[in-house]
Amino acid sequence: MDLLLAMEIDFLIIGQGMAGTAMAYRLLQAGQKVMVIDQPKNNQSSRIAAGLYNPVTGKKMVKSWMAEHLFPEIVPFYQDLEQVLQKRFLHQFPIYRPFLTIEEQNEWMGHSSDPMIDLFLERIPTSSQYPELRDAYGGVLLKQSGWLDIPKYLDGFADFLGEKLIVDWFKEEDLVKTKFGWAYRDIQAKAIIYCGGVAEKNSRFFGFLPFAPVKGEILEVRQEFDPGWIVNRGVFRVPLGDGLFRVGSTYTWHDLDQGPTETAKTELLEKLHKLVKPAVLEVKSHRSGIRPATKDRKPFLGKHPEVDGVYIFNGFGAKGVSLIPYFSRMMRDFLLQNQPILSEVDIKRYFKYI
């Protein structure tokens, strides 16, 4: 690499998963010169994720944290990237969650009067919608939801980056402080942004942050019956087309070093059977990944407390598709305009542990 050209780089971004891709795009849009270093074979968390974005979640079906701010950003952000990359990877689908009891149905009729819930509510059927579904009491149909084809998105952006992407393992021991900023081998950058997922829990800069890695396993199955919805209760079933569905996900804080397990496969298939009646015709694939979740389930944004030019944009867990468009804009504005970071996600909340 030409050293003079390298001296002009503003940001070296570590990792081209969901976080690193969005951060690189935001900075390039703002006229910054960036380079990204990534080893895709090590990037399993983003690549095996279902890519679901769902505004109402959890066993009690409550509005996702900050959904009224996060979700208006999702479709414009990814559609802009679809135009830039000339690829389609955003799939907008309603999400249907069957009720288990008449009491739950009645409770949701009450929820519909909440203006924060009504933002994301398409309708509340009170009877079964299809004989193939186990939804005797109807369910709730949500809008502003869908899924992102993450591998297609990441691969498309990698092609777009071209020579701005270095496909290699990042070795932190090769990172050296200079008068200019930071040198990494023959690259000079004013600043470094860590977007590398769970690997950062071993970083000399950010090892103090309480990552709480979570293993997830996911299936792709062939099955009859497609209502044109994502069905979600206990597990989600995402239609991929041609009778193929993505089914997930498990969550475990144990056995993080193991790959896909038969226990998880059995669990997912049993839960799917409780949701959709037709038998699974074939299990096409079974994969696992480690999500970069955090102890308080809020992402990590901010600057290192003591070292200049070192930043982190990480910790988005299973909700990266919905969180990253909004927070990548916030992080860009912090980096370039010194705008404040929301205190709930600013890593300052953990400085007392250093």
C-alpha positions in Angstrom: 0.0 0.0 0.0 1.2 3.5 -0.8 2.1 5.1 2.5 1.1 8.6 1.5 -2.4 7.4 0.6 -2.6 5.5 3.8 -1.7 8.7 5.8 -4.9 10.2 4.5 -7.1 7.5 6.2 -9.5 8.9 8.8 -10.8 5.6 10.4 -9.6 2.0 10.5 -12.7 -0.1 11.2 -12.1 -3.5 12.8 -14.8 -6.0 11.6 -17.2 -6.0 8.7 -20.2 -7.6 10.4 -23.4 -5.7 10.8 -21.8 -3.0 13.0 -18.7 -2.4 10.9 -20.6 -2.3 7.7 -23.0 0.3 8.9 -20.3 2.4 10.5 -18.2 2.3 7.3 -21.2 3.3 5.2 -22.1 6.2 7.5 -18.5 7.5 7.5 -18.1 7.1 3.7 -21.3 9.0 3.2 -19.9 11.8 5.3 -16.8 12.1 3.1 -14.4 10.2 5.5 -11.7 8.0 4.3 -12.0 4.5 5.8 -10.5 1.1 5.6 -12.0 -2.0 7.0 -10.2 -5.1 8.2 -12.2 -8.3 8.5 -11.9 -12.1 8.3 -15.3 -13.3 7.1 -14.6 -16.9 8.2 -14.6 -15.6 11.8 -17.7 -13.5 11.3 -20.3 -16.1 12.1 -22.5 -14.1 14.5 -23.7 -11.8 11.8 -23.8 -14.4 9.0 -25.9 -17.0 10.7 -28.3 -14.5 12.3 -32.0 -14.6 11.2 -31.9 -10.9 10.5 -35.3 -10.4 12.1 -36.6 -7.0 13.1 -39.6 -7.1 15.4 -41.1 -4.1 17.2 -43.0 -6.1 19.9 -41.0 -8.8 21.6 -40.6 -11.0 24.6 -42.9 -13.5 26.4 -45.1 -10.6 27.6 -45.1 -9.0 24.1 -44.0 -5.5 25.0 -42.8 -2.8 22.7 -39.1 -3.2 22.0 -36.8 -0.7 23.7 -36.9 2.6 21.9 -38.9 1.1 19.0 -40.6 4.4 18.2 -37.2 5.9 17.5 -35.4 2.9 16.1 -37.9 1.5 13.6 -38.5 4.6 11.4 -34.8 4.4 10.6 -34.7 0.7 9.5 -36.4 0.7 6.1 -34.8 4.0 4.8 -31.3 2.9 5.9 -31.4 -0.5 4.2 -33.2 0.7 1.1 -30.6 3.4 0.6 -27.9 0.6 0.7 -30.0 -1.5 -1.7 -29.8 1.4 -4.1 -26.1 1.9 -3.6 -25.2 -1.9 -3.8 -27.8 -2.7 -6.5 -29.0 -5.7 -4.5 -32.2 -6.6 -2.7 -31.8 -7.9 0.9 -34.5 -6.2 2.9 -37.8 -8.2 3.1 -40.7 -6.4 4.7 -43.1 -9.0 6.2 -45.9 -8.8 8.8 -45.2 -10.9 12.0 -48.1 -13.0 13.4 -48.1 -14.1 17.0 -50.9 -16.6 17.9 -52.7 -16.2 21.2 -52.6 -19.2 23.6 -55.7 -18.3 25.7 -58.8 -16.2 25.5 -57.4 -14.1 28.4 -54.4 -13.2 26.2 -56.7 -12.2 23.4 -58.6 -9.9 25.7 -55.4 -8.5 27.1 -54.3 -7.6 23.6 -57.5 -5.9 22.8 -56.7 -3.6 25.6 -53.1 -3.1 24.4 -54.5 -1.8 21.1 -55.5 1.4 22.8 -51.9 2.2 23.7 -50.6 4.7 21.0 -47.1 3.2 21.3 -48.3 -0.3 20.5 -50.8 1.0 17.9 -47.8 2.3 15.8 -46.9 -1.3 15.1 -50.3 -3.0 15.1 -51.8 -4.1 11.8 -54.8 -6.0 13.3 -55.9 -8.4 16.0 -57.7 -11.5 14.5 -59.9 -13.2 17.2 -60.2 -16.6 15.5 -57.9 -19.0 13.7 -56.5 -17.6 10.4 -55.4 -20.9 8.9 -56.1 -24.5 9.7 -52.3 -25.1 9.4 -51.6 -22.8 12.3 -52.1 -23.6 16.0 -54.0 -20.3 16.7 -57.4 -21.3 18.0 -57.8 -17.9 19.7 -56.4 -15.8 16.8 -53.4 -13.6 17.3 -51.8 -10.3 16.8 -50.5 -9.2 13.4 -47.6 -6.7 13.5 -46.3 -4.2 11.0 -43.0 -2.4 10.5 -41.4 -5.8 10.7 -39.5 -8.2 8.5 -36.0 -9.6 7.9 -32.7 -8.8 6.3 -30.7 -11.2 4.2 -27.5 -10.5 6.1 -25.0 -12.6 4.1 -26.2 -10.9 0.9 -26.0 -7.5 2.6 -22.5 -8.1 3.9 -21.1 -9.6 0.7 -22.6 -6.8 -1.3 -20.9 -4.2 0.9 -17.6 -6.1 0.8 -17.7 -5.9 -3.0 -18.5 -2.2 -2.7 -15.6 -1.5 -0.4 -13.1 -3.1 -2.9 -9.6 -2.1 -1.9 -10.9 -0.4 1.2 -11.4 -3.9 2.6 -8.5 -5.9 3.9 -9.3 -9.6 4.3 -7.1 -10.7 7.1 -7.0 -11.5 10.8 -6.7 -8.4 13.0 -3.7 -8.6 15.3 -4.0 -6.0 18.0 -0.3 -6.4 18.9 0.5 -4.8 15.5 -1.4 -1.6 16.4 1.0 1.2 17.3 0.4 4.8 18.6 1.9 7.5 16.4 1.9 11.3 16.3 -0.6 11.1 13.4 -2.9 8.6 15.2 -2.4 4.9 14.8 -0.3 2.7 12.6 -1.4 -0.8 11.7 1.4 -2.4 9.7 1.6 -0.1 6.7 -1.7 1.6 7.3 -1.9 5.0 9.1 -5.3 6.1 10.5 -6.4 9.0 12.7 -8.6 6.7 14.7 -9.7 3.1 15.2 -13.2 1.8 15.6 -13.7 -1.6 17.1 -16.7 -3.3 15.5 -15.5 -6.9 15.8 -18.1 -8.6 18.0 -17.2 -10.9 20.9 -13.5 -10.8 20.0 -13.3 -7.4 21.7 -13.8 -8.9 25.2 -10.1 -9.8 24.8 -9.0 -6.4 23.6 -6.4 -4.5 25.6 -8.7 -1.4 25.3 -12.1 -2.8 25.9 -11.7 -5.9 28.0 -13.3 -4.0 30.9 -16.7 -4.0 29.2 -19.1 -6.7 30.3 -19.8 -8.7 27.2 -22.2 -11.5 27.8 -21.8 -13.7 24.7 -24.9 -15.8 23.8 -24.9 -18.8 21.6 -27.7 -19.2 19.1 -28.6 -22.0 16.8 -30.8 -21.8 13.8 -32.3 -24.2 11.2 -33.4 -23.9 7.6 -36.2 -26.3 6.9 -38.5 -27.3 4.0 -42.2 -27.3 5.0 -45.5 -26.8 3.3 -47.8 -23.8 4.0 -46.8 -20.2 3.6 -49.2 -17.5 4.7 -46.9 -14.7 3.7 -46.1 -13.9 7.3 -43.3 -14.4 9.7 -44.9 -16.6 12.4 -43.4 -16.1 15.9 -44.3 -17.9 19.1 -41.6 -19.8 21.0 -39.7 -19.8 17.8 -39.8 -17.7 14.7 -40.5 -19.1 11.2 -39.2 -16.8 8.4 -40.3 -17.5 4.8 -37.3 -17.6 2.4 -39.3 -18.6 -0.6 -39.7 -21.9 -2.5 -41.0 -23.7 0.6 -37.9 -22.9 2.6 -38.1 -21.4 6.1 -35.6 -20.2 8.7 -36.4 -21.4 12.2 -34.8 -20.1 15.4 -33.5 -19.4 17.7 -32.0 -20.9 20.8 -30.3 -18.8 23.5 -27.7 -20.2 25.8 -24.9 -18.8 27.8 -23.2 -22.2 28.2 -21.3 -24.4 25.8 -20.2 -21.5 23.8 -17.3 -23.4 22.2 -19.6 -26.2 20.8 -21.0 -26.0 17.3 -24.5 -27.0 16.4 -26.1 -29.5 18.8 -28.7 -32.1 18.5 -30.3 -30.9 21.6 -31.0 -27.5 20.1 -32.2 -29.0 16.8 -34.7 -31.1 18.7 -35.9 -28.1 20.8 -36.4 -26.0 17.7 -38.3 -28.7 15.8 -40.6 -29.4 18.8 -41.4 -25.7 19.2 -42.1 -25.3 15.5 -44.5 -28.3 15.7 -46.4 -26.4 18.4 -46.7 -23.4 16.1 -47.3 -24.8 12.6 -49.1 -28.2 11.9 -47.5 -29.4 8.7 -44.6 -31.8 9.2 -41.1 -30.6 8.4 -40.1 -32.3 5.1 -36.4 -31.7 5.4 -33.8 -29.9 7.5 -31.6 -28.2 5.0 -29.1 -26.7 7.4 -28.3 -26.3 11.0 -25.9 -23.5 12.1 -24.7 -21.8 15.3 -23.0 -18.5 16.2 -22.0 -16.4 19.2 -23.8 -13.1 19.5 -21.9 -10.1 21.0 -24.6 -9.5 23.7 -23.9 -7.4 26.7 -24.7 -7.7 30.4 -27.4 -5.0 30.4 -28.6 -5.8 26.8 -27.6 -2.4 25.6 -24.9 -1.8 23.0 -21.5 -0.3 23.5 -20.8 3.1 21.9 -18.1 5.6 22.7 -14.5 6.5 23.1 -11.9 4.9 25.3 -11.6 6.8 28.6 -7.8 7.2 28.5 -6.5 6.5 25.0 -7.0 9.0 22.2 -8.4 7.8 18.8 -9.8 4.5 20.0 -13.6 3.9 19.8 -16.1 1.1 20.0 -19.4 0.4 18.2 -20.4 -3.1 19.3 -22.6 -5.3 21.5 -25.8 -5.3 19.5 -26.7 -8.9 20.3 -29.6 -10.5 18.5 -31.2 -7.1 17.6 -28.5 -5.7 15.4 -30.7 -5.3 12.3 -33.1 -2.9 14.2 -30.6 -1.2 16.5 -27.7 -0.4 14.1 -29.3 2.0 11.6 -30.3 4.5 14.4 -27.1 4.1 16.5 -24.7 4.2 13.6 -26.0 7.7 12.8 -25.6 8.6 16.5 -22.0 7.3 16.5 -21.1 9.1 13.3 -22.4 12.4 14.7 -20.4 11.8 17.9 -17.2 11.1 15.9 -17.5 13.9 13.4 -19.5 16.6 15.3 -19.0 15.7 18.9 -22.7 15.2 19.4 -23.6 13.4 22.6 -24.2 9.6 22.8 -27.3 8.4 24.6 -26.3 7.7 28.2 -27.9 4.2 28.1 -25.5 3.0 25.4 -22.4 5.2 26.2 -19.6 3.1 27.5 -19.1 5.8 30.2 -21.6 3.8 32.2 -18.8 1.2 32.8 -15.8 3.5 33.4 -16.2 3.0 37.2 -15.0 -0.6 36.7 -11.6 0.3 35.2 
